[in-house]
Amino acid sequence: MQYRTLGRTGVQVSTLALGAMNFGRLGHTSQDDVTAVVDAALEAGINLIDTADVYSGGESEVMVGKAIAGRRDDLVVATKASLPMGDERNRQGASRRWLVTAVDDSLRRLGVDHVDLYQIHRWDPRTSDEETLSALTDLQRAGKIRYFGSSTFPAYRIVQAQWAAREHHLGRYVTEQPSYSILQRGVESHVLPVTEQYGLGVLVWSPLASGWLSGAIREGRRAAGNRSALMPQRFDTTIPSNRARLDAVERLAAVADEAGLTMIQLALGFVTAHPAVTGALIGPRTLEHLHTQLAAADTVLPADVLDAVDQIVAPGADLAAHEKNDTPPALLDPSLRRR
């Protein structure tokens, strides 16, 4: 396992981090399943676990808490808030009112007295940066969180938040968690240059592109698993964007074969090769999934392999731009653009 410094925090984290989205009812995993995965991940050298309050309605945090009991101090524990936690309209967002409640709820579920990294899961356009950063700064001073970061923020919002922190003498986001993979490279053109400029640690999610880069999805082979059942449109190859992904996967598989790599090693080695990236979040549901992903822990891609990837998916290109989570609201809502 390799380790890197998380931005400018001085904290050393493994380049592969354990994502807990599949823990609980979403991934159909039991506590025994989760504990086994966490045990194996820690034994392999992973020292960062990332979850969120919204994962299986808080169940993921509960399971993570039970799995790390007695060894919490050896781990960097990260969680997130801002996505809806129920139907009540104020149990979401990045207001002081909600974050103060949300962090206490997460601490209770995790069974800890603080989290190392607390992240705003998505930018909340209804709440000012000053409001959010002020609340996070107070939570940090109260000892409930050590650091705070953002997740899937557009580049201009990352810059705006850095300016607001300086302008109002508040703590700043020290990490960003964007979606990044060989098939979704848009962050290379805007987000990653900004994180480098401001010295943010970067923990990328979906480096296997929702399973497209796992090796399980190939020509003539249907996608299987929970995600394909929940979001069939993401894997329907009659849709042009999915056909483009499948064509790219077939070409990438040939590159991996020639280099003596699995598709997973190619995918994870690719994202961790970027100088702005601190680590990649892997989200195994089973021990088998974990072991196939851990095989990429020491993968370093040579220049000719990286060049071959660039020939298949151009730097800065997104093969499924409509699936991005950092699109400015005005591009999604006609009422916000000249109407």
N, C-alpha and C positions, 0 to 999 in steps of 0.2 A: 504494500500500500504506500502511495505517495502522500505527502502532506504539504499544504501551502498556507500562507498567512491570509487570514480573512480580511481583505482590504487593508486598512491601516490600524486594525484593532490590536494586532500582536497575537491574536488567538490562532493557534495552529489547528487546521481541520483537514480531514482526509479528502482526497480528490474525488472519491466516490462517497456520497452521503446517502443515508437511508431515508427515503420518503415513505410516509405512513398513510397515504391516501387509500390504499387497499386494505387497511386494517379495519375490521368490523364488517358490518352488513354489506357495504358496497363491494368488497372483495370476497364476501362469504368466508371470512376467516374467523376462527375461534381464538380464544386467548392462548391456548396451547400452540396454535399455529404461529401467532404473533411472537410469543416468547421464544420459540425455536428459531424464527428468522432473526430476531434481535440478538439472541445468543451467538448465532453463527456470524452475523455481521460484525459484532464487537470482536469476536475471536479473530476475524480476518483483518482487523485494524481500523474499521470504520468507527469514527468517534463523534459524528454529528447525526442526529435524528431530527427530521423535520416533519411536523404534523400541522394541523389547523383545527380550529374549533368546529368548522363546518363539515369536516370529514366524518361521514356517517353520524351526523348530528351530535358530535362530541364523543362518540364511542371510540374513535381512534385515539384520542388523547387519554381516555381511561385505560385502554389496552397498553399504550406506550408506557404510561405511569406504572402499571403493574409489572411490565417486562423489565423496566430499568430500576425497580426498587432495590435499594442497597448498593447501587453503583452509580447513582446520579451524578456525583461529583467528578466522575471520570469522563463525562459526556458533555458535549455541547448540545443543549436541548433548544430547539427552535419551534415556534408555533406561529399561527397567523390569525387575524381577525379582520372583519369588515363585511364579509358576505352574510346574507340573511341567516339568522338563527331563530327560525320560527316566523309566524305570520305577523306579529306585532311590528309596526312600522319603524320603531326606534331600536329594535334589536338587530341592528345592522349599521354599516357605515363607519365613519372615522371621527365621529364627534367625541368630545370629552365624556359626555353622558354615557355613551355606549362603551367606549374603550375602558373606562374605569371598572365597569361591570364585567366586561368580556375578559379582561386579564385575570380578575379574581376567579371567574368561572373556569378558565383554563388551568390556573394553578390548582384549584380544587380537584379537577378531573385528573390532572397529571400527578397529583399527590406530592407537589414540590413547593418550595417557598419562593422560588424565582425561576424565570426562564432566561436563557443566555441571549437569545435573539427573538424579538417580537416583531412581526412583520405585518404591514398593512396589505391585506390580500389583493385588493384592487383599489385603484385611485377612486376616491369618492368625490364626484364633481359638486356635491351639495355642501361640502365642508371645506373651509379655508385651510391652507397649509398651516397658518399660525395656530388655529384651534387644535389641529391634530398634533403638531409638533410640541405645543405647550403641554398637552395631556401626556404625551409620551415622555417628555422630559421630566415631568413630575413623577411619573411611574418609575422612571429610572432612578431618580433621586430617592424615591421611597424604597428602593432596593428590590422591587418586584420584577424588573427586567434589567439586564446588563447592557444590552445594545438594542437598537431598533433599526428596521430596514423596510424597504418597499418590495412589492411583488407585481410584476407585469405592468409597470408604469411606462407610459410613453416617454420618450427621451425628453421632450420639452417639460413634462411634469417633474422629472428627476431634477432638471436644472432649476425649475421654479422652486422646488422644495429646498434645494441647497441655498438658493438666494434668500428664501424666507427664514431659514435657520440663522443665517448670518445677520440679516436685517433686524430680527427680533431677539437676537442673543439666546437662541434655543439650541438644544441638541439636534443633531442632524442624522438623516438616514446614513448608515454606514455600509449597507448591502442593498443589492437589487436581485430579485429572483425572476428572470425572464424565461419564456419558452424558447428553446434553441435546439436545433437538430440539423442534420445534413439537409433535410427536406424543408426546413423553415429557417432560413438564414437572414431574414430581414433585419434582425437586431444587429447584425454586423455593420450595417450602414448608418445606424443612428444610436441605438442604446449602448452598445459595447464601447464605442468611442467616448461617450459621455461618462460611463462608469470608470473608464481609465483616467479621464481628465480629473475626476473628483476623487479618485482613489477608493472607490467602492468595491467591496468584495462581491463576487457574482456566483450565485448558486443556480444553475440552470435546471429547469424542469422539462419533462417530456423529451429527453435526449434520444429516446427510441421512437419518437413521433407516433405516440399512441399504439405502438406495436408494429408499425410499418417497417421499422428497421431491426426487428427482433430476429428476422429470418423465418418467421412463421407465415408471413404473407408473401406469396410468390404467384407467378402466373399459373392459373389452373388450380390454385389452392385457396379455398375460402377462409376469410378471417374467422377465428373462433374466440370465444371468451366473453367476459362480462361487457367489455367496452363495445364490441361489435353488436351485441344484443341491445345495449342501451342507445347506441348512436349508429344505426345501420348506414345512414347516409354518408358517414365518414369512410366507409369501406366498400361502397357500391361502385364497382369499376365501370359502370355505364356513365357515371358522372365524369366529365372531362378532366377535372382537377385530380380525381382519384386515379384515372387512367394515366395521367402524367406522373403521378407518384409511383404507380406500379412499374411503369417503363423505367423510371429512374432506379427503383429498387433492383430490377433485373440487371441493369448495368453496374450498379454498386456491388451486387453479389459477385459479379465476375471480377471486379477489382479486389474484393476481399479474398476470393479463392486464390487469385494469383499471388497475393501477398501472404497467404497462409494464415488468414485471420477469419474468425467468425464475423457475421454481420454485426453482432453486438460489440465485439472488440473494435470494429471499424467505426461504429456509430459513437461509442463512448470515447474512444481515442481521439476522434475528430473534435468533439466539443471541448475536451479538456486540453487540446493542443492550442486553443486560442489564448493568447497572453492575458486577456482580460478575465478569463474564467478561473474561478477558484476551485469549484467542484461541480460535479454533476449529480443530481438527485436520481437515484434508482428506486423504483417502486415495486419490488417483488411481492407477489401474493403467496408464493410457496418457496420452500427451501430449494427446489430445483431451479426456479427462476433466479433466486439469489446467487446460486453457484455459477450459473451461466454468465451472470453479469459481473461477478467478482473476478472472473477470468480476464476482465479488461483492466484490472486495477493497475497493472504495470505496463499497459500498452502504450507505446510511443510510436506514432506513425511517421515513417520516413517521408522526405519531401516529395518523392515521386508518387506516393499514394495520395498525399494531400493534393498534389497537382491533378491527379486523375479524378478525384472527387470534384474539384473545381470545374473540370470539363463536363461533368454530368449535371451538377447544380451550381450555377454561377454564384460567386460571392454576393451576398446581400439579397438573394432571390428567395421568395416564398412560393412554394408550389401549391399551397392552399391558403392564400391570403385571407379568405373569408373566415377562416377558423382562428385568426389572431384575436387575442384578448386585450390588446392595447390600442385598438382603433379609436381615434377621437370620436366623441359622441355625435358630432355634426355629420359625420359620414354615415352614421347609422340611422339618424332621426331626421327626416326631411324638414321638420318644423324648425330645426336649428340652423338651416342654411337657406337664407333668403326667401322664406315662405311665411 
